[in-house]
Amino acid sequence: MEPRLRSVKRKRRYDSAGRLQQAARTRTLVLDSAQRLFLQNGYGATTVASIAASANVSVETIYKAFSGKPGLVRAIRDRGLGGHGPVHAEQRSDRMRMAERDPRQIILNWGSLAAEVAPRVCPILLLVRDAAATDVDMARLRHELDEDRYRRMTINARHLRHGRHLRRGMTLRAATDILWTYSSPDLYELLVGQRRWSPSRYGRFIADAMIAALLTPATLPPAHRQG
């Protein structure tokens, strides 16, 4: 009897693992289909039914997992923030920020992470921005995502202030506003989308700009110092 119970338990574990893997594959397929259709046709013209058909799942499956189009957009954005590789980009940023002592290198690393993440995130943020003009749900989501990005930039600005790296007289709010502005999808759209900059050039530009705007001159190399 006992060997049979062990066999049943192993089978249940295998079945459970298999279901989780299938659910993950289905989620990826749905998000890939939604992202492609949103960016190709626009938010308003893309229906849950068209996404379901593209992903070969039921409409009910999408509503159960994401509660509709706003939830899909949020999930696409959250996935993009992870960047490449097994460790989420924000986790890598946090670890780097705590381990690195040179404020200039911290910001250069932020620029590198922006070059990695922005191509995955900014197109969907720009979709939200455009849809927010006529869609109440998207206007609400835009506000939510802007506030979330501002919260993240506040954490980064607070770290620079705590290390006494900010320019004399610069407030936490001013530093946060600068970081928030240079991380905006609108700047990415201008430089990468319209001027055809590479993501790496964009990342280095915003890093250099933040270094020049934020850091006390004592921390900068001669080329960045004023006067």
Residue pairs with C-beta under 8 A, 6 or more apart in sequence:
26 55
26 57
26 61
27 65
29 55
29 56
29 57
30 51
30 52
30 55
30 57
30 61
30 62
30 65
30 66
30 72
31 72
31 75
31 76
31 79
32 55
33 51
33 54
33 55
34 46
34 51
34 55
34 72
34 73
34 76
35 76
35 124
36 54
37 46
37 50
37 51
37 54
38 46
38 72
38 73
38 76
38 124
38 127
39 123
39 124
39 127
42 127
42 130
42 131
43 69
43 73
43 127
43 128
43 130
43 131
43 135
43 138
44 131
44 134
44 135
46 69
48 59
48 62
48 63
48 68
48 69
49 59
51 62
51 72
52 58
52 59
52 61
52 62
55 62
62 68
62 72
65 71
66 72
66 75
69 137
70 137
70 138
70 140
70 141
73 124
73 127
73 128
73 138
73 141
74 141
74 145
76 124
77 121
77 124
77 125
77 128
77 145
79 120
80 117
80 120
80 121
80 124
81 88
81 89
81 90
81 117
81 120
81 121
82 88
82 89
82 90
83 89
83 92
83 113
83 116
83 117
83 120
84 116
89 113
89 116
89 117
90 152
92 113
93 109
93 110
93 113
96 106
96 109
97 106
97 156
97 159
100 106
100 109
102 219
103 160
103 163
103 165
103 215
103 219
104 211
104 215
104 219
104 220
104 221
106 159
106 160
107 207
107 210
107 211
107 214
107 215
108 204
108 207
108 211
110 156
110 207
110 210
111 203
111 204
111 205
111 206
111 207
111 208
111 210
112 203
112 207
113 203
114 183
114 202
114 203
114 206
114 207
115 199
115 200
115 202
115 203
115 204
116 199
116 203
118 185
118 188
118 192
118 199
118 202
118 203
119 192
119 199
121 185
122 185
122 188
122 189
122 192
125 145
125 185
126 185
126 186
126 189
126 193
128 138
128 141
128 142
128 145
129 142
129 185
129 186
131 138
132 138
132 139
132 141
132 142
133 139
149 180
149 183
150 176
150 180
153 176
153 179
153 180
153 183
154 172
154 176
156 176
156 179
157 166
157 172
157 175
157 176
157 178
157 179
158 172
160 166
160 175
160 214
160 215
161 172
161 175
164 216
165 214
165 215
165 216
165 219
166 175
166 214
166 215
166 216
167 214
167 215
167 216
167 217
168 216
170 214
175 214
178 210
178 213
178 214
179 210
179 214
181 187
182 206
182 209
182 210
183 206
187 206
188 202
191 197
191 201
191 202
191 205
192 198
192 199
192 202
197 205
208 224
211 220
211 224
212 220
212 224
215 224
217 224
217 225
217 226
217 227
